[in-house]
Amino acid sequence: MKIDEILETKREGGRLEPEAIRAFVDGVVSGEVTRAQAAAFLAFAFVRGLDADETVALTLAMRDSGDVLSWPGLDGPFVDKHSTGGVGDKVSLVLAPLWAELGAKVPMISGRGLGHTGGTLDKMESIPGFRVDLDADALRRALAEAGCFINGQTGRLAPADRILYALRNETATVPSIPLITASILSKKLAEGIDELVLDVKWGTGAFMKTVEDARALADSIVRVGTGAGVRTRARITDMNQPLGHAVGNAIEVEESVRCLRGEGPEDLAALVCELIDDPRARPLLDSGAAYERWCRMVRAQGGDPEAPLLGSGCEERVVEAPVAGTVTRCDAWHIARATFLLGAGRLRAEDPVHPGVGAWVHAKVGDRVEAGQPLVTLRHADRGLDEAVALVRAAYAIQ
């Protein structure tokens, strides 16, 4: 089928055969399919949907658009985790070294911030010297030396997803279950892993706003991943308020390091261990032993784990509780939007982010506060501060 026939079929709600979907994906990578045509396909898929067979075909075509990694000579199991995106979600930074310390190999391919949610690569790049563009040989060395890595897509790893991922953000087609499923699994299936665990989030700070939508996405990913030969499981978790206390890039790295030293917030530590699903995980995390594994990973990717993080020197503004009472709402979306306006996020894939700006959330749901007590401390660089303060105030309800 020609591209105009593919677009017309999906525009009218028709079903595409695997050959047509593969032709579309190949055209995206070669440039034969224009950005406008690719954007139209995403829009039609978003509105009309993709059935189970179309989703599998899209996933496999995107995976096969580039190289598929393998790890001969290294002992597994090879495992990975993926989150559907949240606010203050620094789970990957803690989970990868902890799981490696437990004996697994964790080849983690991650992404950048998309919309209001933070990106794991943006966080890791706040570490001086840390590289997220290692090639296949360097990834193998990092996995052998540290047992884990956190890297971006190589030039030859699922290149179709890299193109479509950016377009989804620009065309407001991010919250589509088939498109999310294909995007996640095309990268993960190219990692050469045996097992995958999904952290599927729901709530105001997630792309899935309801538990029902999150369950549908989890079912889709588990079904497609399992069908492709990878043991796939999922957890559905709450994202109505930020995870942990830190929201931003460098500030989330700081909190992750505390957690790896056994000093992290309970909600973060508990979720990491729930996803790993190993009774040894929590005692090991509490002992601080996984921090050395973190340092090995950072050094293996060119970073200095002891150096001050990039973006230091930001100004701080404290937002205080207007009245005494109990916090009944700490809305994740408002907090995320506030940090976005400060410069922690991006509108377009090519936009830079500020590593140092962000928010430290002092009070969360169920906490008792007094009038004048800090709710959130904003780190800012003289950009978007007034709007960010207003959003933080709107995030809270105190009774």
N, C-alpha and C positions, 0 to 999 in steps of 0.2 A: 504494500500500500504506500502511496505517496503521502507526504506530510499533510496536504490539504484534505485527503480522504480520512486520515487518522483523526484530524481535528474535527471534521464534520461528523464522523461516527460518534465520537465522544460527546460532542456538543448536543447531539440529538439523543443522547442516553443509550447509545448502542454499546455492544460488548466488543472489546478488542482482543484478537488472538495474540498469543505469545510472540509470534513472528512480527506482528505490527508494533507491539510494544518494544521489542528489541530493536527494530528499525528506528523507532523514535529515539531511543536512548543512544544508539550508535550515532545518529545524526546530531544529537546534542553535543556529544564529545568531539565529533569531527568538525562541527561548525556548519554543517549542511542545514541543520535546523537552527533558525535564527532565535535570538533571545525573545523576540515578540511571539514567535510560534511556540517556544517552550513555555512562556508565560501563559499563553492561551490554553495549552494542554493542562497546565496546573489548575487554571481557573475552571475548566470544564470537569476535570477530575474531582475538584473540590465540590462543585455544585451537583454533578451527576453521580459521583461516587465511582469506586472501583470494586468489583466483586472479589471473592477470595482468590480465584484463579488469576485475575488481572493483577492483584497485589503480589502474588507469588512471582508472576512473570516479570513485573517491574523490579522487584527486589533482586532477582537473579540476574536480570539484564544489567542493573546498576552495579552489582557485585562484579560481574564479568566484564565491565567496561574498562577494567585495569587489572593490576596484578592481584593475586591471592597469596598471602604470606604463608610460610611454613617454617617449622623450627626443627629440622633434623639434627640429631645429636644432643638436643636438650630434653631433659626429663620434665614431664608435665606433672599434674594436669594443667592445661592451659585454660584460664578462666578470665572472664571479664564481667563488668557491670556497666549498666547504662541507666541514666536518669532521664526522664522526659522533660526535665527543666523545672527549676524552682527558684526560690528567693533565699539567699544564704546557703545554697546547697553546695557544700564543699565536701560531700561524702567521698567522691573519687580520690581526693587528696589524702584521705585517711585510709580508705579501704585498700587501695593498691599496695602500699607498703605493708599493711597489716596482713593481708592475704598472702603476700609473698613471704612474710616472716613465718606464716603457718605452713609453708612448703609448696605453695602453688606458684605458677608462672602467670603473670598478669600483663599481657600485651594490650595496653589500653589506648585506643585511638579515640581522641576527643575532638570537640568542636569549640567554636567561639560563641560569644554571646549572641543570642537571637531574640529580638524583641526586648521585653523587659527582664528576661532571665539572664543570669550571668553565664559566662563561658569558662570551662575548665582551662582552656589554653590561655585565655586572657589572665587568669589568676596565676598560672604557673610562670608566665612571662614577667611577672613582677619580681621574680627571683633573678638577681644579676647573673647574666651569662647563660641562663637556662634556655636550651634550644628545643623547639617543638617541630623542627623540620628535618629530623634525622632520616637518612635513607635506609633502605632495607638492611644493609650490612651493619650500619651503626645501631639500628634497632636490635639486631641479633646480639651485638656485643653488650648493649645495655641490659638486655634480658638475661644474658649469661652472668653479668657482673652483679646486678642488683635484684634480679628476679621479677622486675616490673619496669615499665616505662609509661609515661603519659605523653603522647605525641600527637601531632596533627596528621591529617591525611597526607601521605607522600604523593608526589606528582602522579604516581601510577596506581594509587589505591582508590578505587571507586571514584574516578574523576567525574563521572556523571552526577554523583551525589553532590560533589563540591559545587558544581554549577547550579543544580536545581535547588540546593539548600539556600544559596544566596537569593535566588529568584523567589522562593517561597516567602522569605522575609519581606521582599519588596512588593509582593502581590497580595499580601494578607491571606495567604493560603496555608499558613502554618498549622492551624488546628484541624487537620484532616487525618483521620485514622489510617487510611491506606497510604497516604503520602508519608506520614510519620513512621509507619511500620517499615516501608521500603527504605527510607532514609537511614533509620537506625540499623536495620539488619544488613543492608548492603555493605556498610562499613564493618560491622561486627563479624559477618560471615567471611569477610576477606582477611580477618586477623589470624586465622588458623587456630581457633579456639575449640575446646571440647564442651565448655559449659558457659552459659550466659545467664545472669540474673538482672531483671529489670526492676527499677524503682519507678513506678508509675504514679505520678502525683496528681492530686485533684485539689481544687479550692481556688480562692481568689488569686493566688500567686502562681497558678499552674495553667497550662494550656487547656487541660481538661477541667471544667468548672464543677462537674458533678461526679459523685462516686460511680454512677452508672456509665458515664462516658469513659472514666478511667478504666473500669472493668472491661468495657468493650475494646479499648486499646490494648490492655494487657492480654486479653483473649486472642486478639489478632496477632500480636507479636509472638506469643507463646506458640500459637498454631503454626505460623510461618517458620519460625526458628526451629521448632521441633521437626517440622516436615523437611527442613533442609539438613537434618542430621546433627544438630547441636542441642544438647540438653538445655532447655530453656525454662526458666521459672520467673515468676513476677511477684512483687509485693505492691500493694496499693497503699499509699501513704498521704497524710494530710499536709496541705500546703496553704492553709488559710492564714497562717502567720509564719514569719521567717524561721528557718531552721538554725538553731544555735543563736548567737548574738550578732555575728558579723555579717554585713552585706556590702559587697564591694569586691575588689580584686586583691590587693595586698593585705587588706584587713582580714579577708577570709583565709589567706595563707597563714597569717599569724594565729588565728584560732585553730586551724588544722594542726599546726605544730604543737600548740598547747594540748590538743586532744591526743596526739601521738606520744606526748610525754606523760599521759595519764591525767591531764588536768582539764580536759574538755568538758563542754556542757553535756548534761545527761541525754538530752534528746538526740544530739548528734552521735554520741557514742553508742547509744542503744540502737539507732537505725543502722549504723555501720555493721554492728555485730549481728543484727537480725538478717541483713542481706547476705552476709558471709555464711550464716547458719552453721556454725561450728562451735561446740561448747568451750573450746579452748580460746576463742577469740576475745571474749571480754576480759578474762584474767590477763591475757597477754597485752591487751590495749591498756589496761589500768596500770600495768607494771612499767610502762614507758619504753619497753624493749623495741617497739616498732619504729621509734624515732631514728635509730641508727640505720634502719633499712631505708627510711626516707632520705637520709643524708647520702646514702650510697646511690639511690636513684637520681637525686639532684646532681651529684658529681658526675654520674655516668652520662648525663645529658648536658654537661658543660657548665652547670650552675655552681654557685657557692652558697651552701646552706647556712653559713655563718655571717654572710654579708648583710648589711641593712637592705631592706626591700626597696624597690624603686618607688618613687612617688612620695617619699617621706617629706616632711616639712609643710604638709597641708594645714590650713587653719581649722579650728574646731568651733562649732556652734552647738550649744546644748538646748534641746527643746524640753521644757519642763511640764510637769503635770499641772493642769489648771486648777484641779480640785483634789481632795483626798477621796480615796475609795478603792475599789477593786477593779483591775483591768478586765473588761469583758470582750474587748476586741483590739487586736493588733494586726491590722489588715496588711497582708503580705504585698498585695498589688500596690498600695499606696507607698509603702516603704521602698519597693523596687522602683517605682516611678520617680521617687525622690532622688535615689542614687543615680538613676539614668540621667536626670536633668543636671546632676552635678558633674557628669562626664564619665560615669562608670560603664555606660552601655553605648550602643551604636544604632543609628537608623539604617545605614547601608553597610554592606559587607566590608567596604574599603575604609570606613570611618575609623579613626583612632580612638582608643579609650585611655582614660587617665588611670594609671595603676593605683594611685594613692587615695582617691576620693572614695567615700562610702559612708556607712552608718553602723554605729554600735548600738544595738537595741538593749537597753537596760531592763525594761519592764515588758513582760509578756502576759498572756491571758492567765488569769488566776492570781497574779501578783498584787499585793497591797501596796499602794503608793500614797504619799502625803503631798499636799499642795506644794509646788516648787521643787519636787524631787525630779531628777533627770529621767525622762522617758527614752530619749534617743540622743546620742552625740553624733553630729554630722561632721565628717571630714570633707572640706571643700577647698576649691582653688579659685574663688571669686567668679563662679559661674553657676547660675541657676539657684542661688541660695534661697532667695525669698520664696520662690515657688516650691522648693524642696521642703522648707519649714512648714509651709501651708499644707503640703501633702502629708507630712508626718503627723501634724495635728489632726488632720482628717482621718488618719489611720486608727486613731484610738477612740475607744469608748470606755468611760470610767463610771462605775456606779457605786 
